[in-house]
Amino acid sequence: MKTSNVFWLFILVFVLVIGLFFFLNKSASQDQVSFTLEEVLSCSQDKLDKSVLALPSNSQVIGAFIAFKKVPLEESLVKSLKEQGVTLDQQSLVFDQMWAEIPVKSLCWLAGLEEINSIFTLAK
């Protein structure tokens, strides 16, 4: 075999190995397991419904219903919710449940409040 043929064969194998490396590396990053909130939250989850816990962990804000123990809500509770970034939709109050936009970072704090019965979504 001529030296030039060996050289071109080496270049071809090198390019194939590099291409295979990039292909496998890209597909490995795409196949990463996505975690749910249930797997990453490190707080008491008894007030969090399975519909909330099944949401992806990379969520920043979730839309969910909050079931309160007592309505109307006290101003101090509304103020502390607002300070935590929880946005209540006052028009959506049905019985003791109200729709809210909740930052994921505030879920554990919210679940720890005595004034709250549960947090749930309508997602499957």
N, C-alpha and C positions, 0 to 999 in steps of 0.2 A: 504494500500500500504506500502510495506516495505521501510525502510529508505534508503537502498542501491538503490532501484529502483528510488526513488525520486532524489537521488544524480545523477544517470546516466541520468535521464530525464533532470535535470537542466544543466548538462554538454552538452548534445545534443542540447538543445535550445540555450545555450550560443554560441556554435560553429556555429550553423546556423545563428544566429544574426550577429556574427563577419564576417562570410563569405558573408552574404548579404550586410553588410556595405562596405566591400572591393569591391565587385562586382559593387555596385551602384556608389561608388566613382570613380572607374576606368572608367566606361562607361560615367560618367558625364564629366570627363576630356577629353575624346575622342570626345564628342559631342560639344565641344566649337566652337562657331561661329568663322570662320576665316574672318578677315577683309580684305578689299581691300585697295589699295593705296588711292583711292578717299575718303575713310572714315577716313584715318589717316593723310593725308597731310594737313597742315594748311597754305597753300599759295595759291596764284592765280593759278587757274588750267586752264585758258583759252588757254594756249599753249599746254597743255597736252591732247592728244587724249584719247578717251574712252578706246581704246585698252591698253593704259598704265595704266589708272586709274583702270581698272578691274583686274590688276595683284595682287597677294596676298601681304599683307602688310609685311609678314615675309621675303620677297625677300631682298637680300643684294645688288645684282648687276643685272641690267636688260640690255638686248640687245635691242636697239631701233634705229630707224632712226631719225636723226636730220635734219630738213629743215632749211637751213640758208637763210638769206636775200640776202647775197652777197658772191659769190665765185670768185676767190680763197680766202681762209681764211687768215686774217692777222696773222702774227706771234704772236702778243700780245694776240690774242684770243686763238690761239692754246696753247700757254704757260699757260694761265689762266685755260683753260679746263684741261690741264694735271695736274696742281696744285690741282684741285678739284677731281682728280682721274678718269676723263672721258678719256677713251681710244678711239681715233678716228681711223677708218680703212680708211686710205687715198686712198686705192685702190678701195673702194666701192662707190666713188663719182658718182652719177647719177644726172645730172642737178644740183639742189641745195641741194640734200639730201645725207647724209653720215651715214653709219652704225657706231654705237658707243656702247661701254660697259659703262654703266652709274651707278655709285653707287646711291642707292636710297636716301641716305642722301644729294646728290648733285642735286636732281631733282628740288627742289624749287629754288635754286640758278640759275640753268640752265634755268628754265622757266622765270626767271626775266631778262634775257639778252635781250638787244635790237636787237642783231644780229641774233636772232633765231625766226623763224616763228612758228614752231611746233615740237613736239616730238611724234612719233608714232611707233607702232610695227605692225607686220603682224599677230599677234595672234588674234584668234577670241574671 
